[in-house]
Amino acid sequence: MASTTSPVILAAAILATPIAYVIYHVYFHPLASIPGPFWARLTRLWITKHSWDGDMNTTMMELHKKYGNLVRTGPNEPSRPSGAATKFRKSDWYSVWQGHRKFDLFAERNEKMHGEQRRLVSRPYSMDSLRLLEPYVDNAVTAFIDEMAKRTGHVIDMGNWLQLFAFDVIGEITFSRRFGFLSAASDSGAFTQIVNAMQSASWIGQLPSLYWLHDALSPYIGNHLGITARHGSLRTFATREITARQDRGSDHTDILSQLFATQEDKPKEMDYNAIVSMATSNIFAGSDTTAISLRAITYYLLKNPSCKEKLLTEINSHNLSDPVTLTEAEGMPYLQAVMYEALRLHPAVGMSLARVVPQGGATIADTYLPAGTIVGANPWVIHRDTSIYDSDVDAFRPERWLEAREKEGGESGYGNLQRYFFAFGSGARGCLGGNISWMEMSKVIPTLMKRFEIELADPEKEWETKCWWLVIQKGLDVRLRVRQ
């Protein structure tokens, strides 16, 4: 006689499975002792939702205030209070950014391969190399100042203009020609493509298998993910600019010519596709990260008039060039402190830098994490650590950097404040373009403040932000008048 399963037993088994899953993840999972939101313990949909909503930076700060140093943000993912070690490889979240690229410094998860790639291309991005390109950055600064002069007395979206400027700088130093965004007062849709790509990658990176399923089915269902613009239309834009640069030549060395020199010297290690990837990365990341930082500096200065006046006093006490040179800016301690402080309060990256615990596991914040655990550190959380940045971490106070430098003897940096400064990442995975951003900020901010009186159109209004990997601001409306 054939045996049959009782419907009651079958129903009980079906009901028991999710109950057992919940009990295991809440009470018996290796991360069960780490506090965090209930739904984050059970499913990655919790972190996916916040990545979609664009509030991961503020959410993570609130969670760490509530739960402490280690917070469980996924079934197998805690957030930690400081940066991940270099030996921890990047998580599969980055795979959606890399796609099928073979050469991608940002997303490459193989540490050995990343090290080899970085050594190939690091020289053009060193500060010594960039100083040779400073006269061409001056061209973009002058163009920006000229456009500002045309708009005195009017309310303008300074946030947008700063991004047009940052994009044109990338054109100057990479391709020996500005993209013309400043003169056209338009980005021709490039900014929207970049934002859509970041928004798309932010959430689907939490479910990378879904991205790769879409990738496999895209020949049949079409493309429905914004992140593919990084591998498609923006890459096409970069290829077109490379071709144009090769056709017209240049009277000076730019980043592209240095990359081609590396290719000629080491053709097996660096092919044409690698050069296209680097140029695409310059375009994709070079404008947004710098524009975000420039907005932050401008916003916090205008929101804190006493700090703005101190900076103006420093500017007026120097016989500055026009545009201000990088060397002059480096000799202005309050300017440098303002830049550090604005980027501390508003680092460009607002999501956790997700890494994978290697074989043998690791102990973090007095808690053992087994191999394979994803652990992330969020720059916004690190920069609000009261044990490092003092109890007034939410205040814009550039003086904290001057005080730290004085404690260090005036010459050796800012001590712990700088060691835990994650605006450009840290160590071997630090942002290669950080020097480009710092040079732009050092030059354009004092030049702008020297030439114009700037005020918020509505001093009481707060700007809006969205965190889709980068924390993008909206609403920096200002009024300009020529400074006497």
C-alpha positions in Angstrom: 0.0 0.0 0.0 1.4 3.4 -1.0 2.2 5.7 1.9 0.7 9.1 2.0 1.8 12.2 3.9 -0.8 13.7 6.2 -1.8 17.2 5.2 -1.4 18.2 8.8 2.2 17.0 8.9 2.9 18.7 5.6 1.4 22.0 6.8 3.3 21.8 10.0 6.6 21.2 8.1 5.9 24.2 5.8 5.1 26.4 8.9 8.1 25.1 10.8 10.7 26.1 8.2 10.3 29.9 8.4 10.0 29.7 12.2 13.2 27.7 12.4 14.9 30.2 10.1 13.8 33.1 12.3 14.9 31.4 15.5 18.3 30.5 14.0 19.1 34.0 12.8 17.8 35.7 15.9 19.3 33.3 18.6 21.9 30.9 17.1 23.5 32.6 14.1 27.2 33.5 14.7 26.2 37.2 14.6 23.2 36.7 16.9 24.8 38.6 19.8 25.2 41.8 17.6 22.3 44.2 18.1 20.4 45.8 15.2 17.0 46.2 13.5 14.9 43.0 13.7 14.3 42.7 10.0 18.0 43.3 9.2 18.7 40.0 11.1 16.4 38.1 8.8 16.7 39.5 5.3 18.9 41.7 3.0 15.7 43.4 1.9 16.1 45.7 4.9 19.4 47.1 3.7 18.2 47.0 0.1 15.2 49.2 1.0 17.4 51.8 2.7 19.8 51.8 -0.3 16.8 52.3 -2.6 15.4 55.1 -0.3 18.8 56.9 -0.3 19.1 57.3 3.5 21.9 54.9 4.4 24.2 57.6 5.7 21.7 59.0 8.3 20.3 55.6 9.1 23.7 54.2 9.9 24.6 57.1 12.2 21.3 56.7 14.0 21.8 52.9 14.4 25.3 53.3 15.8 24.1 55.9 18.3 21.4 53.5 19.4 23.3 50.2 19.4 26.9 51.0 19.8 30.1 50.1 17.9 28.9 47.0 16.1 25.5 46.9 14.4 23.9 44.0 12.5 22.6 45.4 9.2 22.1 42.1 7.4 21.8 38.4 8.1 25.6 38.1 7.6 26.6 41.7 7.7 27.6 44.0 10.7 28.6 47.6 10.5 31.8 48.5 12.3 33.0 51.8 13.8 36.3 52.2 11.9 37.8 51.3 8.5 38.2 47.7 7.3 41.7 46.2 7.0 43.4 46.0 3.7 43.5 42.2 3.8 39.7 42.1 3.7 38.7 41.9 0.0 35.7 43.9 -1.3 32.3 42.3 -1.2 30.2 41.2 -4.1 28.3 44.5 -3.8 31.1 45.9 -6.0 30.6 43.3 -8.7 27.6 45.2 -10.2 29.9 48.3 -10.6 32.6 46.2 -12.4 30.3 44.3 -14.6 32.4 42.6 -17.3 35.3 45.0 -17.0 38.7 43.4 -16.6 40.4 46.6 -15.4 38.5 48.6 -12.8 40.4 50.1 -9.8 37.2 51.0 -7.9 35.4 47.6 -8.1 38.2 45.1 -8.5 37.8 42.5 -5.7 41.0 40.6 -6.2 43.6 42.4 -4.0 46.6 41.2 -5.9 45.1 42.3 -9.3 44.0 45.6 -7.8 47.6 46.2 -6.5 49.0 45.5 -9.9 46.5 47.8 -11.6 47.0 50.6 -9.2 50.8 50.5 -9.6 50.4 50.8 -13.4 48.3 54.0 -13.2 49.1 55.7 -9.9 51.8 58.1 -11.3 49.5 60.4 -13.3 47.4 60.9 -10.2 50.2 61.8 -7.8 50.2 65.3 -6.5 53.6 65.9 -8.2 52.2 65.0 -11.6 49.1 67.0 -11.0 51.1 70.1 -10.2 52.3 70.1 -13.8 48.7 70.3 -14.9 47.8 73.2 -12.6 48.0 75.9 -15.3 45.2 73.9 -17.2 43.1 73.7 -14.1 43.5 77.5 -13.9 41.7 77.6 -17.3 38.7 76.0 -15.8 38.8 78.1 -12.7 38.9 81.3 -14.8 36.0 80.1 -16.9 34.0 79.4 -13.8 34.8 82.8 -12.3 33.8 84.5 -15.6 30.5 82.7 -15.6 29.9 83.7 -12.0 30.6 87.4 -12.8 27.8 87.2 -15.5 25.3 86.2 -12.8 26.0 88.6 -10.0 22.8 89.9 -8.4 20.8 86.8 -9.4 19.9 83.7 -7.5 21.8 80.7 -9.0 22.1 77.0 -8.2 25.7 77.1 -7.1 25.6 73.3 -6.6 25.0 72.7 -10.3 27.6 75.3 -11.3 30.3 73.6 -9.1 29.6 70.3 -10.8 29.8 71.9 -14.3 33.2 73.3 -13.2 34.4 69.9 -11.8 33.4 68.2 -15.0 35.3 70.7 -17.1 38.4 70.2 -15.0 38.3 66.5 -15.7 38.2 67.4 -19.4 41.2 69.7 -19.0 43.5 67.3 -17.1 42.4 64.1 -18.8 41.9 65.1 -22.4 43.6 68.6 -22.7 40.2 70.2 -23.4 37.2 71.2 -21.3 34.0 69.5 -22.1 32.4 73.0 -22.5 29.8 72.5 -19.8 30.6 75.8 -18.2 30.3 77.9 -21.4 27.1 76.0 -22.3 25.7 76.2 -18.8 24.5 72.6 -19.3 25.7 69.1 -18.8 23.8 67.6 -21.8 22.2 64.9 -19.6 25.5 63.4 -18.3 24.7 64.2 -14.6 21.4 62.4 -14.8 23.0 59.3 -16.2 25.6 59.3 -13.4 23.0 59.7 -10.7 20.8 57.0 -12.2 23.7 54.7 -12.4 24.6 55.3 -8.7 21.0 54.9 -7.6 20.7 51.6 -9.5 24.0 50.2 -8.2 23.3 51.2 -4.6 20.3 48.9 -4.2 20.9 46.1 -6.6 24.5 45.8 -5.2 22.8 44.4 -2.1 21.4 41.6 -4.2 24.1 41.0 -6.8 22.7 37.7 -8.0 19.7 39.7 -9.2 22.0 42.0 -11.3 23.7 39.0 -12.9 20.4 37.4 -13.7 19.4 40.6 -15.4 22.7 40.6 -17.2 22.1 37.1 -18.5 18.5 37.9 -19.6 19.2 41.4 -21.0 19.5 40.1 -24.7 15.9 38.9 -24.4 14.3 41.4 -22.0 16.3 44.5 -22.7 18.2 46.8 -20.3 16.3 48.0 -17.2 19.2 49.0 -14.8 20.8 52.5 -14.7 24.1 51.0 -13.6 24.7 49.7 -17.1 25.4 53.3 -18.1 28.7 53.0 -16.4 29.5 50.1 -18.7 27.7 51.5 -21.7 26.8 55.2 -22.6 29.4 56.8 -20.3 32.1 54.4 -21.6 31.0 55.4 -25.1 31.4 59.0 -24.1 34.9 58.4 -22.8 35.9 56.5 -25.9 34.7 59.3 -28.1 36.8 61.8 -26.1 39.8 59.6 -26.3 39.5 59.4 -30.1 39.1 63.2 -30.4 42.1 63.8 -28.1 44.2 61.4 -30.3 43.1 63.2 -33.5 43.9 66.7 -32.3 46.9 66.0 -30.2 48.0 68.2 -27.3 50.9 70.7 -26.6 51.3 69.3 -23.1 51.2 66.0 -21.1 47.8 65.1 -19.7 46.6 62.1 -17.8 45.6 60.3 -21.1 49.0 60.7 -22.6 50.6 59.3 -19.5 48.2 56.3 -19.6 49.1 55.7 -23.2 52.8 55.9 -22.3 52.3 53.2 -19.7 50.5 51.1 -22.3 53.4 51.5 -24.7 55.8 50.5 -22.0 53.8 47.6 -20.7 51.3 46.4 -23.4 50.6 43.1 -21.8 49.6 44.5 -18.5 47.6 47.5 -19.8 45.6 47.4 -23.0 43.4 50.0 -24.7 40.3 48.8 -22.8 42.1 49.5 -19.5 42.7 53.1 -20.7 39.0 53.5 -21.6 38.1 52.2 -18.2 40.4 54.7 -16.5 39.0 57.6 -18.6 35.4 56.5 -17.9 36.2 56.4 -14.1 37.6 59.9 -14.3 34.4 61.1 -16.0 32.0 59.1 -13.8 33.6 59.7 -10.4 35.7 62.8 -11.0 32.9 65.3 -11.3 30.4 64.0 -8.7 32.8 63.5 -5.8 34.5 66.9 -6.2 31.3 68.7 -6.7 29.8 67.2 -3.6 32.9 68.3 -1.6 32.8 71.8 -3.1 29.1 72.1 -2.2 29.8 71.0 1.3 32.6 73.6 1.8 30.4 76.4 0.4 27.3 75.4 2.3 29.0 75.1 5.7 30.8 78.4 5.3 27.6 80.2 4.4 25.7 78.5 7.2 28.5 79.6 9.6 29.2 83.3 9.0 31.9 83.6 11.7 33.9 80.8 10.0 33.4 82.5 6.6 34.7 85.8 8.1 37.8 84.0 9.5 38.5 82.6 6.1 38.1 86.0 4.4 40.5 87.5 7.0 43.1 84.8 6.0 42.4 85.4 2.3 42.9 89.2 2.7 46.1 88.7 4.7 47.8 87.0 1.8 48.9 88.5 -1.5 47.1 85.8 -3.6 47.4 85.1 -7.3 44.3 85.0 -9.5 43.4 82.1 -9.6 44.9 81.1 -6.3 47.8 78.7 -6.7 48.0 75.3 -5.0 51.2 76.3 -3.1 49.4 79.5 -1.8 46.4 77.5 -0.7 48.6 75.0 1.1 50.1 77.9 3.1 46.6 78.9 4.4 46.0 76.8 7.5 42.4 78.0 8.1 41.4 77.2 4.5 42.8 73.7 4.9 41.0 73.3 8.2 37.7 74.4 6.6 38.1 71.9 3.8 38.9 69.0 6.2 35.9 70.0 8.5 33.4 70.3 5.6 34.4 66.9 4.3 34.3 65.4 7.8 30.7 66.5 8.2 29.8 65.6 4.6 32.1 62.9 3.1 31.1 62.1 -0.4 30.6 58.4 0.3 27.6 57.6 2.5 27.3 53.9 2.3 29.4 51.3 4.1 32.6 50.2 2.5 31.7 46.5 2.5 34.5 44.0 2.9 34.7 40.2 3.4 36.3 38.6 6.5 39.2 36.4 5.3 40.0 32.8 6.3 40.5 32.4 10.0 37.9 35.0 10.9 38.6 38.3 12.7 37.8 39.9 16.1 36.3 43.3 15.7 34.9 45.5 18.6 35.5 42.5 20.9 33.3 40.3 18.8 34.5 37.3 16.7 33.3 37.3 13.1 33.7 34.1 11.1 35.3 34.0 7.6 32.9 35.1 4.9 31.1 37.6 7.1 30.5 40.9 5.3 31.7 43.8 7.4 31.4 47.5 6.5 32.6 50.8 7.8 30.6 54.0 7.0 32.6 57.3 6.6 29.6 59.2 8.1 29.8 57.0 11.2 33.5 57.2 11.5 33.5 61.0 11.2 30.9 61.3 14.1 33.0 59.3 16.5 33.2 61.4 19.7 36.3 59.6 20.9 38.2 61.0 17.9 36.4 64.2 16.9 35.3 65.3 20.4 31.7 65.7 21.8 30.7 68.4 19.3 30.9 66.1 16.3 27.8 67.6 14.7 29.1 71.1 14.7 31.1 72.8 11.9 34.2 73.8 13.8 37.4 74.1 11.6 39.4 75.0 14.7 39.4 71.4 15.8 41.9 70.7 13.0 44.1 73.7 14.0 44.1 72.5 17.6 45.0 69.0 16.5 47.9 70.3 14.4 49.2 72.3 17.3 49.2 69.2 19.5 51.2 67.4 16.8 53.8 70.1 16.8 52.5 72.0 13.8 54.2 70.0 11.1 53.2 66.3 11.4 49.6 66.5 10.3 46.4 66.3 12.4 47.0 63.1 14.4 44.0 60.8 14.9 41.7 63.3 13.2 43.6 62.7 9.9 44.1 58.9 10.6 40.4 58.4 10.8 39.5 60.9 8.0 37.7 58.7 5.4 36.5 61.3 2.9 38.7 59.6 0.3 38.9 56.2 1.8 42.2 55.0 3.3 45.3 52.9 2.6 45.7 50.8 -0.6 42.0 51.3 -1.4 42.1 55.1 -1.0 40.6 57.1 -3.8 43.1 57.6 -6.6 41.5 60.9 -7.6 41.7 62.4 -4.1 44.6 64.6 -5.1 42.6 66.0 -8.1 39.7 66.9 -5.8 42.0 68.5 -3.2 43.7 70.6 -5.8 40.4 71.8 -7.3 39.0 72.7 -3.9 42.2 74.4 -2.7 42.2 76.7 -5.8 38.5 77.5 -6.5 37.2 78.1 -3.0 39.6 80.9 -2.1 39.4 82.4 -5.6 35.6 82.4 -5.4 35.6 83.9 -1.9 38.2 86.5 -2.9 36.2 87.7 -5.9 32.6 87.6 -4.7 30.4 88.2 -1.7 28.2 85.1 -1.5 25.1 84.5 0.6 22.4 81.9 0.7 19.2 82.9 -1.1 17.2 81.6 1.9 19.5 81.3 5.0 16.9 79.4 7.0 16.4 76.7 4.3 18.2 73.4 4.7 19.5 71.6 1.6 18.2 68.1 0.6 20.5 65.1 0.3 20.2 61.6 -1.2 22.6 58.8 -0.5 23.1 56.6 -3.5 26.6 55.5 -2.8 27.6 59.2 -2.9 25.6 61.7 -0.8 24.3 64.1 -3.4 23.0 67.5 -2.3 20.3 69.7 -3.8 19.3 73.2 -3.0 22.5 75.3 -2.7 20.9 78.4 -4.1 23.0 81.5 -3.6 23.2 85.2 -4.5 26.5 86.7 -5.7 27.9 90.3 -5.8 31.3 91.4 -6.7 33.5 92.0 -3.7 35.1 95.4 -3.5 
